[in-house]
């Protein structure tokens, strides 16, 4: 009688409150989802890391796992339709072992990404893909071929008195396994249509929420200020509209340098020990007056992982 009830439910395409056909599709789609995930992971990792043996092993294991899941799901569906008692302990134990081995392989892949020195692997245009935008809702920051441009088109203030509204292009250092680094860029103020208060250049963030802005100041200065803590960490007169800036963080010290002729002969501007590790570095421009018409270009952005 129990089998008859189950058969009746199967004909009605219903198991309890669920449709049998929906359950079947769900199980099949789970396998398709795993296939898409691993295919994308392998293809993207090959593009970044190269065609290493580890990726070949992950690909081979992926094929075995997907085939085992397909076979198991088909058997489950068939036995459910036939109302046949089933015990899949052996198959599930095998899949648990395969999935555990895959987890170890993915941990190895994660280590490869942490060790990856993309300075030696990537051209500058691809390297810029590792940056993320912050406060770019007004489409101010644009990566254009060999340069990054900040174009202010709206008559708004982008300051950090209350919150931080300055547009930025940032590199997340822990995410790429970097603790110590050298970061440099050439900056050129290309348009100032009116008197606008601004500070544009390199921005540095620490894990303890300290944010330092280092660059060209509208008062014809090179200046460093720290958000809400010290609006003049260091400054010097500088009447020009272009400069090369560099920040190096190593052995717990952060060194700010500059070059007036764009060469690699840098002059030390300021050095200090930050409160905590640096977690983000990048490009930024903040303003404390309405900014429409202000334009800045960054060229030759360079990043080197030291540790």
C-alpha positions in Angstrom: 0.0 0.0 0.0 2.9 2.4 0.8 4.4 1.7 -2.6 1.1 2.4 -4.2 0.9 5.8 -2.5 4.4 6.7 -3.6 3.7 5.7 -7.2 0.5 7.8 -7.1 2.6 10.8 -5.8 5.2 10.2 -8.6 2.5 10.2 -11.3 1.1 13.5 -9.8 4.7 14.8 -9.9 4.6 15.5 -6.2 6.7 14.4 -3.2 5.2 16.0 0.0 5.0 19.7 -0.8 7.7 19.5 -3.5 7.4 18.6 -7.2 9.5 15.6 -8.1 10.5 17.2 -11.4 11.7 20.3 -9.5 13.9 18.2 -7.2 15.4 16.5 -10.2 16.2 19.7 -11.9 17.7 21.1 -8.7 20.1 18.2 -8.3 21.1 18.4 -12.0 21.7 22.2 -11.8 23.9 21.8 -8.8 26.4 19.7 -10.9 26.2 22.3 -13.7 27.0 25.1 -11.2 30.1 23.2 -10.0 31.2 22.8 -13.6 30.8 26.5 -14.4 32.7 27.5 -11.2 35.7 25.2 -11.8 35.9 26.0 -15.5 36.0 29.8 -14.8 38.5 29.3 -12.0 40.8 27.2 -14.1 40.6 29.4 -17.2 41.2 32.7 -15.2 44.0 31.1 -13.2 45.8 30.0 -16.3 45.6 33.5 -17.7 47.1 35.0 -14.5 49.4 32.2 -13.2 50.2 30.3 -16.4 49.5 26.7 -17.4 51.0 25.1 -14.3 50.7 21.4 -13.3 48.5 22.3 -10.3 45.8 23.6 -12.6 46.0 20.4 -14.8 45.5 18.3 -11.6 42.5 20.5 -10.5 41.0 20.1 -14.0 41.4 16.2 -13.9 39.9 16.0 -10.4 37.0 18.3 -11.5 36.1 15.9 -14.3 36.2 12.8 -12.0 34.0 14.6 -9.3 31.5 15.8 -11.8 31.2 12.4 -13.5 30.7 10.7 -10.0 28.0 13.3 -9.1 26.2 12.8 -12.4 26.2 9.1 -12.0 24.9 9.3 -8.4 22.2 11.7 -9.2 20.9 9.7 -12.2 20.8 6.6 -10.0 18.9 8.4 -7.3 16.4 9.7 -9.7 16.0 6.3 -11.4 15.5 4.5 -8.1 13.0 7.1 -6.8 11.0 6.6 -10.0 11.1 2.8 -9.6 10.4 3.0 -5.8 13.5 0.9 -5.2 15.2 1.0 -1.8 18.7 2.4 -2.1 21.9 2.8 0.0 24.5 5.2 -1.3 26.9 5.2 1.6 29.8 3.8 -0.6 29.3 6.4 -3.3 29.0 9.3 -0.8 32.1 8.2 1.0 34.0 8.2 -2.2 32.7 11.7 -3.1 33.6 13.0 0.3 37.2 11.8 -0.2 37.3 13.4 -3.7 35.9 16.7 -2.5 38.4 16.8 0.4 41.3 16.2 -2.0 39.9 19.1 -4.2 39.8 21.4 -1.1 43.5 20.7 -0.6 44.3 21.5 -4.2 42.3 24.8 -3.9 44.3 25.6 -0.8 47.5 25.1 -2.8 46.1 27.4 -5.6 45.4 30.1 -3.0 49.0 29.9 -1.9 50.1 30.4 -5.5 48.1 33.5 -5.7 49.6 34.9 -2.5 53.1 34.2 -3.8 52.3 35.7 -7.2 54.6 38.7 -8.1 52.5 40.4 -10.7 55.1 43.1 -11.3 57.1 40.6 -13.3 54.1 39.0 -14.9 51.8 41.8 -15.9 51.9 44.7 -18.3 50.8 48.0 -16.7 47.3 47.9 -18.4 46.6 44.5 -16.9 48.2 45.4 -13.6 45.6 48.3 -13.2 42.9 45.7 -13.2 43.9 44.9 -9.7 42.8 48.3 -8.5 39.3 49.1 -7.2 37.3 52.3 -7.2 36.2 54.2 -4.1 33.7 57.1 -4.2 33.5 57.1 -8.0 29.8 57.4 -8.3 30.2 60.6 -10.4 32.5 58.8 -12.9 35.5 61.0 -12.0 38.2 58.3 -12.2 38.9 56.8 -15.6 41.7 54.4 -16.6 42.6 55.5 -20.2 45.2 53.4 -22.0 48.6 54.4 -20.4 47.2 56.9 -18.0 44.6 57.4 -15.2 42.6 60.6 -15.3 40.5 62.3 -12.7 38.0 64.6 -14.4 35.7 66.6 -12.1 32.5 67.6 -14.0 30.1 68.3 -11.1 30.3 71.4 -9.0 30.6 69.4 -5.8 32.9 69.1 -2.8 34.8 65.9 -2.4 36.4 66.3 1.0 36.9 64.1 4.1 35.7 66.3 6.9 32.6 64.2 7.6 33.2 60.7 6.2 35.5 60.5 3.2 34.1 61.4 -0.2 37.4 61.8 -2.1 37.5 59.6 -5.3 40.2 57.0 -5.3 41.7 54.1 -7.2 43.1 51.7 -4.7 45.1 48.5 -4.5 44.1 46.1 -1.7 47.5 44.9 -0.4 46.4 41.9 1.8 44.2 40.6 -1.0 47.2 40.1 -3.2 49.5 39.0 -0.4 51.7 42.1 -0.1 53.1 43.5 3.1 56.0 45.7 1.9 56.0 47.6 -1.4 57.2 50.5 -3.5 54.5 52.6 -5.3 55.2 55.6 -7.6 53.5 57.7 -10.2 53.9 60.9 -12.3 51.1 63.4 -11.6 50.2 66.4 -13.8 47.5 69.0 -13.0 46.1 69.6 -16.5 43.2 72.0 -15.8 42.3 74.4 -13.0 39.6 76.7 -14.4 39.2 78.6 -11.2 40.5 78.8 -7.6 39.8 75.3 -6.2 41.2 73.9 -3.0 42.5 70.4 -3.6 45.2 67.9 -2.7 46.0 65.2 -5.3 48.5 62.4 -5.5 49.1 59.1 -3.6 46.8 58.0 -0.8 47.9 55.5 1.9 45.6 53.7 4.3 46.5 51.7 7.4 44.7 48.9 9.2 44.0 51.3 12.1 42.0 53.7 9.9 44.7 56.3 9.3 44.4 57.8 5.9 47.3 59.9 4.5 47.1 62.1 1.4 50.5 62.9 -0.3 50.7 65.1 -3.4 50.3 68.5 -5.1 48.3 71.0 -3.0 46.4 73.9 -4.5 48.5 76.4 -2.5 51.5 75.5 -4.7 53.0 73.0 -2.3 53.9 69.4 -2.0 52.0 68.3 1.1 51.1 65.4 3.4 48.0 65.5 5.5 46.3 62.9 7.6 42.5 62.6 7.6 40.9 64.3 10.6 44.2 64.0 12.6 46.8 66.3 11.2 46.1 68.6 8.2 49.8 69.4 7.8 52.1 66.5 8.5 54.7 68.0 6.2 54.8 70.5 3.4 57.2 72.5 1.1 56.8 75.2 -1.5 56.4 73.8 -5.0 55.3 76.1 -7.8 55.0 73.5 -10.6 51.9 71.5 -11.8 53.7 68.2 -12.3 55.9 65.9 -10.2 56.9 62.3 -9.7 55.8 60.9 -6.3 56.9 57.7 -4.5 55.9 55.9 -1.4 58.0 53.0 0.0 56.9 50.9 3.0 59.5 48.5 4.4 60.8 47.5 7.8 57.9 49.3 9.4 58.8 52.6 7.9 56.9 54.6 5.3 59.1 56.9 3.1 57.6 59.6 0.9 59.8 60.9 -1.9 59.6 63.0 -5.0 61.4 63.9 -8.3 61.0 67.2 -10.1 62.3 65.9 -13.5 60.5 62.5 -13.7 63.7 60.5 -13.1 64.3 57.7 -10.7 66.6 60.0 -8.7 64.1 60.6 -5.8 64.5 63.1 -2.9 63.2 62.1 0.5 60.3 64.3 1.6 59.1 62.6 4.8 59.5 59.4 6.7 57.6 57.9 9.7 56.5 54.7 11.3 52.7 54.3 10.7 50.3 53.1 13.4 49.8 49.6 12.0 50.4 47.9 8.6 49.5 49.7 5.4 46.5 47.9 3.8 45.7 50.0 0.8 47.7 52.4 -1.5 46.6 54.2 -4.6 45.7 57.4 -6.4 43.3 60.1 -5.1 42.2 63.7 -5.2 40.2 65.5 -2.5 38.7 69.0 -2.8 37.2 71.3 -0.3 35.7 73.7 -2.8 33.3 73.1 -5.7 35.4 71.2 -8.2 33.9 71.3 -11.7 36.6 71.7 -14.4 39.5 70.3 -12.3 41.5 67.6 -14.2 44.5 65.5 -13.1 46.5 62.9 -15.0 48.5 60.1 -13.5 51.1 58.3 -15.7 53.7 55.6 -15.3 52.0 54.1 -12.2 54.5 51.6 -10.9 54.1 49.0 -8.1 56.8 46.6 -6.8 56.2 44.0 -4.2 59.1 43.9 -1.7 57.7 41.2 0.7 
